[in-house]
Amino acid sequence: MIIRDHHQMMWTFTKSLVVSFGRPVFIYLLSLAFSMIGLFSSAVYFAERDFNPAMSTYFNALYFTVTVMTGVGLGDISPVTFLGEIISMVMMFAGTAIFVCFTAVLAASILDIEMKQSAKD
């Protein structure tokens, strides 16, 4: 009985969390993140394409942008121009900021679910 109640509570929590991803702030952050990735990929591509053989295609620049903005930074591709390095530093700060915002929205959603559950009980 206790296990069944626990599973029911976790299922309800998970459903509520997934529904909260439809909140306008989450959708806004998602669209902002993808816009930033597209903008930074284009900027890096145009800054590096003639000087860096590792970023000769837009997909290489996109790959580099995603690894830098998510904080993974594999190091297999790196900028060779001054402008590329500046853009990369801006991407690092922007990536950190956007993912901190995602974490805050997720934490607020969890807190909201917990508060609603407490009010029911």
C-alpha positions in Angstrom: 0.0 0.0 0.0 2.8 2.4 0.9 4.7 1.6 -2.4 1.5 2.1 -4.4 0.9 5.5 -2.8 4.5 6.5 -3.4 4.3 5.5 -7.1 1.0 7.4 -7.5 2.5 10.5 -5.9 5.6 10.3 -8.2 3.4 9.8 -11.3 1.3 12.8 -10.3 4.4 14.9 -9.7 6.0 13.9 -13.0 2.8 14.7 -14.9 2.6 18.1 -13.2 6.2 18.8 -14.0 5.8 18.0 -17.7 2.7 20.2 -17.8 4.7 23.0 -16.3 7.1 22.9 -19.3 4.2 24.6 -21.2 4.5 27.7 -19.1 5.2 30.8 -21.1 8.5 31.5 -19.3 9.8 28.1 -20.2 8.7 28.5 -23.9 10.3 31.9 -23.9 13.6 30.6 -22.5 13.6 27.7 -25.0 13.1 30.0 -28.0 15.7 32.4 -26.6 18.2 29.5 -26.2 17.7 28.3 -29.8 17.8 31.8 -31.2 21.1 32.4 -29.4 22.5 29.2 -30.7 21.6 30.1 -34.2 23.0 33.6 -33.9 26.2 32.5 -32.3 26.7 29.7 -34.8 26.4 32.1 -37.6 28.8 34.6 -36.0 31.4 32.0 -35.3 31.1 30.5 -38.8 31.6 33.9 -40.5 34.5 34.8 -38.2 36.3 31.5 -38.5 35.4 29.9 -41.9 38.3 31.4 -43.9 40.9 30.9 -41.2 40.0 27.7 -39.3 39.8 24.4 -41.2 38.0 22.9 -38.2 35.1 25.2 -38.8 34.8 25.1 -42.5 31.0 24.2 -42.5 28.1 25.7 -40.6 27.5 22.4 -38.9 31.0 22.6 -37.4 30.2 26.0 -36.1 26.9 24.8 -34.7 28.6 21.9 -33.0 31.2 24.2 -31.5 28.5 26.6 -30.3 26.4 23.9 -28.6 29.5 22.5 -26.8 30.6 25.9 -25.6 27.1 27.2 -24.6 26.3 24.0 -22.7 29.6 24.1 -20.8 30.8 20.8 -22.2 33.6 22.4 -24.2 35.2 19.3 -25.7 38.1 21.2 -27.1 38.3 19.3 -30.4 37.4 22.6 -32.2 38.6 25.9 -31.0 38.6 29.4 -32.5 41.8 30.7 -34.1 40.8 34.4 -34.7 40.6 37.2 -32.2 36.9 37.8 -33.1 36.2 34.0 -32.8 37.7 34.0 -29.3 35.7 37.1 -28.3 32.5 35.5 -29.6 33.4 32.3 -27.7 33.8 34.2 -24.4 30.4 35.9 -24.9 28.9 32.5 -25.7 30.3 31.1 -22.4 28.6 33.8 -20.4 25.4 33.6 -22.4 25.2 29.8 -22.1 25.8 29.9 -18.4 23.1 32.6 -17.9 20.5 30.9 -20.1 20.9 27.5 -18.4 20.9 29.1 -14.9 17.5 30.6 -15.9 16.3 27.1 -17.0 17.3 25.8 -13.6 15.4 28.6 -11.9 12.3 27.9 -13.9 12.5 24.2 -13.1 13.1 24.9 -9.4 10.1 27.3 -9.4 7.9 24.6 -11.1 8.9 22.0 -8.5 8.2 24.4 -5.7 4.8 25.3 -7.1 3.9 21.6 -7.4 5.1 21.0 -3.8 3.0 24.0 -2.5 -0.1 22.8 -4.3 0.4 19.3 -2.9 0.8 20.7 0.6 -2.3 22.8 0.2 -4.3 19.6 -0.8 -3.0 17.7 2.3 
